Structure formats: C-alpha cells, structure tokens
Amino acid sequence: MVATQNIGHADASDQKQWTLMWREDGGLMPSRAVPDSALLAADSWLIDDGRVRGLDHHRRRFVAACVEASGDSPARIESFWRDAIAALPRTERWFPRVELAGPEPARLFLRVRPAPPRTVNVTVCLTEEFDPRSHPRRTGPDLSLLAHLRERAAARGAQELLLTTPSGLVLEGTAASVLWWEDDVLCLPPPELPLLAGVTSTLIQDRAAELGVRTEHRRRTVQELDGREVWLVNAVHGIRPVTAWLGRPLRAGPALRAAPWQAWLDGVPDPLIAPIP
C-alpha cells in the first residue's frame, strides 16, 4: 500500500528533496530525514527521466543488508521496496535512497533527492591511512565517515579518496568501485577483501563476459596502479577514468578504453516500472 504515492511529485521541477517513512499498515508517510549516523543499511541509484540501471541488483543488495542488520524478514523489506519504487518520480534526474535506520525498532525510509551533477572523469586523493570502515560490505553504518573522507579529499582538490588495506592493497573509493586495465585484462580487487558489492561493477563484469574480455581479481598496491588506466565506477556517475592522483607521485594512465564503455553504460538503463505485488 502506498498512502502517499504522489507526495513530492509536484515538486520535481523544483528539484527539492523529501523523506517518507514506511509502515506496514499505512504505507509511505511524510517524515523528517534521519541522520546518516542512525543508518543500519541503505542503497542508492540514479533515475534519469524514468530510467534506471541494475535496479534488481540494488533490490537484492538492500534486502540482504536489512536482513543482516536487523534480522527483519525479506518479505517485509520487499513490501517496502514495492511501495518505494511506486512512489518515485519518473521525470528529471534523481538519486533516491532507501534506508533502514535505528535504534530499535528499526524503521524503513525512502529519501528522494536530486541527482548530483554528473562528471566523466575523476581526481583521486591518496593518503597513508587505511580503510577505517566498520561495515565495509554494507552501505549505511559508515556513510557519515565516508562523507567526511570525501570532504577531506575535496579540500585537496580531489573528488574521491582511495581506501586501502593496512598493507596497502587497493580496495575501493569512498563511493565507488575500482577497476583497472593490465594490458587487455580488466582487473578488480578480490572479493575476499573487505569490499562493497558494487552494482555498476557487476554490470561491467557481465558486459565483459559478453564481449569475451578477460577479467581477473588481482591484489595490487597503490603503486602498482602507476601509469595504468584506472576507473572509478558507481551508480550516479557511471564509469569515470582517473585523470590525476593527489598525495603521491603516481601517474594517471591514458583513458584509452573508457569512452566506448561509457557509451555502452549510458544505454543500459531500463524503464522504472513498479513491481507487481
């Protein structure tokens, strides 16, 4: 049930944002936004004029995160998901976020936000610090911390900060998966490392398999990315080649392969259709 399915749609042209709280007996109701520090699980994706990439991947990831965080039933999360998708605007660019927030009892929220401006490349900050996240495989609990790290990177002129293990192995950005090319092999960190399962990264790996492009999981230090074509990928920006590294004498490799992959990814989104109960 969606008690407020059309709430906020009239404001789409104004690019405002609003939050709805979900109740099993009442659907989605207007609510105050909860602070990021209260989040137990969250997931976000880009809507561009009613089209979205990999939405089912986002659904499965969010349902699994909620079950892990709260022990809630998958059926209840799926019911919220259906109401949330039905309530989303179908015009203009949005970056909605579904949220599970505590303390007990944990509640479910839909936050509808305008999408940030898209960028096609990225400057990445490198530091001597290693990954400080407490829940690296689940979006939500560390969002405040990651936002702080991005602010620090921005103060140095970068849009992203690279997270590494204590031994210096490459993990991911604060809001993006990392992929790179070694000759004709598309590489990414091994899944046994503390990584978030990136939806855009999954779509790229599926496409590589279709094209017969070899992909491999490889452990690499930051220094081993020197001179290579490196991509940061996520839902809102798609594929962004790294054009500069800040903080260490690392060279950004030329983005020889990015353009056709970016063009392909731009054609992936499907119409946003409300799930059938």
N, C-alpha and C positions, 0 to 999 in steps of 0.2 A: 504494500500500500504506500502511495506517495501522497501525503496530505498536502504538500506544498510543491507540487511538481513544477509549477511555473514561477516560483519565487525567484526573483533576481533576473529573469529573462528580459524583463523590460529595461533593465539597467545595462544590458550587454553593450549598447552603443557607448555608454559612459565608461566602460572598462573598469567598473568597480569590482570589489570582491565581497563575498558574503559567506557565512558559515551556517550549515544546517546540522542539527543533531537528530539521530535516528532512534526511534522507539518501535518495538515490535507491534505495539497496539496503536500506534499513531503515525507511523511513517516518519518523514523528514519534517522537522520543525525549525524555525529560525532560532539561532543560538549565538552566543558570544564565541569568538575563536578561543581555543585553548592554547596555552603557551607550548612552544616546542619542547620544553623541559618535561612536560607531562605525557609525551607521546610514548606509547609502547610499541606501536607499529604504524607504518604509513606507506603510501605509494602514490606516485605522481606520473602523469603522462601528458602529452601535448594533444590538444584538439585544434585543428586548423580547418575552419569552415565545415565543421561536422565530420571530419575525417580523423582517424587515429591509427597509430602503428602498434601492432602487437598487443592489443587490449587484453586478449585472453591470457597472455603471459603475465601481464600485470595482475589480473584477477587471481590467478593461481598463486603468484608470489605473495599477494596481500592476504589471501585466505590462510596460507601456510604460516605466515608471520603472526597473524592474530591467534591461531590455534596454539602456536608455540608460546606466545607471550602471555596468554590468559587462560588457556585450556578451553576456550569457547568452542561451540560446535560449528563445524564447517557449514552446516545448513543455515544457521543463523547469520553467519557472515555473508553467505551467498544471497540471502534475502535482502540484507542491507545493500549489497552490491547492485542488485537489480533496481532498487529504488534510487540509488545514487546515479546510475547511468541514465535512467529515465529523466532525472532532474537536470541534467547538464545542458547548457546552451549548445545550439547547433550552428551558430554563425560566429564569425570572427575567431581570434586566436586566444585560447585559454590553456591554463596549466593547473587543472584541478588536482586536489589531493584528498585521498580517503585516509582516515585516521582512526586509530584505536588509542584512547587516552585514559590514564588512570587518575587518581588512585581508585581502589575498589569502591563500587563496582565499575569496571572499565566500560566506557561508552564509545559509540561509533559516531564519527562526524564526517561530513563532506564539506571541504573548503574549496570554493570556486574562486580562482584567481586569474587575472590576465596573464598571458604568457610573457615572459621577458623577451626583449629583442633578441633575435637570432644572430649568432656570429658564426662565421665559416672557418675560422682558424683560432688558435689559442696560444697564449703565452703562459708557461708553467713555471711556478716557483719551486725551487729545490731547497730543502733545509737539511740540517743534520739530525732533526728529530725523527723518531719512528712513529708508526701508526698508534695514535692514542685512543682509538675507539674501544668501547666496552662490548658492543654487539655488532661486529663488522658484517655479519651475514644477514642482519635485519635492519631495514630502514626505520628510523623513528627515534630510538633512545639517544642517538648521538648527533641528531640534527643541529642542536644548538652549538655543540663543539665544532662540527664541520663548518657551520656558518662563520664561526669565529676564525677558523683557519683560513677561510676564503677572504675574510676581511683583511687578515694579515698579508695574504698574498696580494690583494688589491692595493694595499698601501705601498707595495714594492713594484707595482706596475704590471702584475700578472692577473689573469682571470681564474687560474686554478693552482692548486698545490698538490704535489705528488706525495702519496703515502707509501712508506716502505716498511719492511720488517726491521727488527733490531740489527740484523746482519746486513741490511742494505738492499734486500731484494725488492724489486718493483712490485707494487700491489695495484693501486688504482688512484684516481683523483678523489677529491672530496665529494664530487657529484658526477663522476664519470668513470667508465671502464677504460683501461689502457690496452691498446693493441699496437703492434709494430711489425714491420717487414724486415725479414732477413733473407736477402735475395728474393726468390719468388714464394717464400713461405710466410704466411700470415701467422703471427705469434701472439700469444697471450699468456698471462701467469697461470700456473697450475691450479686447479680447483681446490686442492688440499690446503692452499694458503688461505688466510682469512679475507675472503672476498665476498662482495655482494653479487648475487646472480643478476647480471645486467641484461635487461630485455633487449636493448639495441645491440649489444654484443652478441646475444643469441641469434638475432635476426641476421647479422652479418655472417656468423659462422654457418648458418643454414644456407645462405646465398653462396658462400664459398664452396660448400659441398655440391651445390647445384652446378656451379661453374667448373668443378674439378680443380679448384685452387686448394693447395695443400695447407692445412692449419696444424699447428703444434703448440702444446703448452710447454713453455721453457722458463726456467728460473734465470733471471737476469738482474744484475745490479744496475743502478742508475748509469754508471759509467759505460756499461755495455750498450746503452742506447745511443751513444755518441755517434753522430752522423747518420743515424737511421731515420727512415720515415716512421713517425710515431703518430697515432691517432688517439684522441680522447673522444669517447662516444657516449651519448646519453639521449634521453627521450626528447628533450627540449631543443637541443642544438643539432642532433644527428651526429655526423662524422666531422670532427674538427682536427685537421693536421696541426701538430705542434710546430710553430714557426719561430719560437725562441724559448730558451731555458734561462732562468734567472737564478743566481745563487751559486752556480758552479760553472767552470769553463767547459760547458757541453755544447756541441754544435747540433743545431736542428737540421736534419736531413731534408732534401728537397721533396716536396709532396708530389711525387710522380704518378701515384695511383689514386689519389683521393677523389679527383673530380668525377670520374665515371661511377665510383661507388656512391658519392653524394647524390648524383643524379638518379641512380637506382633507388636509393633510400627515399628520396622525395616522392617516388612513385608507388611506394609500398602502402601508404595509409588506406584503410578501408572505411566505408561509411559507419558512423557511430549509430548502432542500432540497439535499442533497449532489449535486454534478454527477455525471453518468454518465461513467465513464472512456471 
